[in-house]
Amino acid sequence: MHTHRCAAGCSDGCGLTRRKFLATASASVASAVLLGSCTSGRTGAPASTAGGLATVRRIQPKGPASRCTPTVRVCFVRRKGQYGMRWPGEYFDGEAALKRYADEITATARNLHMKLDLRPTPIYSAAEADSWVAEAAAAKPDGQVVVLLDRQEHAWPTADKAIDTQIPTVVVSPVGTSFTTNTARPSKKPGSVILSTDDMGQVRWGLKMLHAGAKLKATRCLVIRGNQPADATMAHLGIQLHTVPASVFVEEYRKTPDTPEILAMADEMIRGARRQIGATRRDVVNGVKSYVVARTLLERAEADAITMDCLGALGRIEVSLPCIAWSKMNDDGIPAACEADLGAVATHCITQYLFDRPGFQQDPVAETTRGAIIGSHCSCPTRLGGFDGPPEPYDIVHHHGARDATARPVWRVGQRVTLADVLPADPKTPTQMVIGAGEVLENVAVPPAGGCVVAVMARFDGGSDVLTYPGFHQLFLYGDFKRELLQFCKLFNIVPVLA
């Protein structure tokens, strides 16, 4: 099987992350927490019974994105000698700043399992800058960071030259190393982000964007639809699409018994629910079985993400729609998109890799009285605040087709939310992303309202005409990340569409 390699050439384990460590230990259902229990640990061990309790086998990421170690090149730029009267001025301690930023970048790269190529001494001249830029162009790293400890002479020309390599470039400009006259022109160049700030959190964010961009290009998505197997690559974003026929899911489901693991997971989900309306225990067992089947197929394909033409493949047969499966997978940090929507796959991947939390893929419904969008769908994650955080309260209800079980979490009213929707394109057309930010107004009750059973009403900033709101299957996610998504789009040449 083909394995993607990042610029570092890595195709195997990238270090012991919290999740990888937890993946080595099994956890009993008694200690699991409702729908998102798989976030608290993963194991490759098979389900078994011990002391009367079934052991749950957590999803173990096996796709190339989970093995990717992005390479990033870093340099510092300044003059030799004293700063004197010219900015950043004699008060600025360049040596202390170099150590502070080098330590932060090194620690962040280690935490993100990135391969760091940090130039040990600053670039002191234009000639040294030319040499470093040429080396970077030849090495083709996943990204580069240029930290300016000066405003004068070759400082900003070095940043310009780095950006012009078309390698994703983050320029860090501490206060005192730039005027707006320095930043105005390069800030318009694609493939780059300028962070003009003393906020060390922004340095970490710059590396996180480079990490997410490399991981996105390494991602392998299992697509379950149609009758023919196929392999393709998503234009511009680089996501590998491995398609298998829908019958593969159906056949695996029908040969999967009600194992102790499945029954235990279903019962735990029922115990954790705020209430259960309509959906029976059998419905929940069937939904958890779809999760186990999806887990099996994901791991068999060595994939990082999954999507399925669920309504087309399962809508008229007895096999449970994967509403519970996708909810649980997104809670686990596995991008899972409904209805074989490849734009939604990309959006799930980007937002999970950047913000460490799941999003809610939905069908937008205009609410003209309140100038809002109702996000309507039947599969929604519960750990909306983050993979390692607690789930929101949820009900167990039927899908809007009055069949199969799903979880309906209660969204926090007043919570700031981000809207994101990748609009994939052909190789000749730039990829776009719809981006918005707003707040939750209410959880719409379905019934008496019609539509999908998870119905979240949110009003978005900017006063857009809700009847013509752009995109479909947009994601809602907790937190206001509009600025961050705009920066990511600029760094990786995605055209933002402000909603």
Buried (B, 14 or more C-beta within 10 A) or exposed (E): EEBBBBBBEBBEEBEEBEBBEBBEEBBBBEEBBBBBBBBBBBBEBEBEEEEEBBBBBBBBBBBBBBBBBBBBBBBBBBBEEEBEEEBBEEEBEBEEBBEBBBEBBEEBBEBBBBBBBBBEEBBBBEEBBBEBBEBBBEEEBBBBBBBBBBBBBBBBBBBBBBBBBEBBBBBBBBEBBBEEEBBEEBBEBBBBBBBBEBEBEBBBBBBBBBBBBBBBBBBBBBBBBBEEEEEEEBBBBBBBBBBBBBEBBBEBBEEBEEBBBBBBBBBBBBEBBEEBEBBEBEBBBBBBBBBBBBBBBBBEBBBBBBBBBBEEBBEEEEBBBBBBBBBBBBBBBBBBBBBBBBBBBBBBBBBBBBBBBBBBBBBBBBBEEEBBBBBBBBBBBBBBBBBBBEBBBBBBBBBBEEBBBBBBBBBBEEBBBBBBBBBBBEEEEEBBBBBBBBBBBBBBEBEEEEBBBBBBBBBBBEEBEBEEBBBBBBBBBBBBBBEBBBBBBBBBBBBBBBB
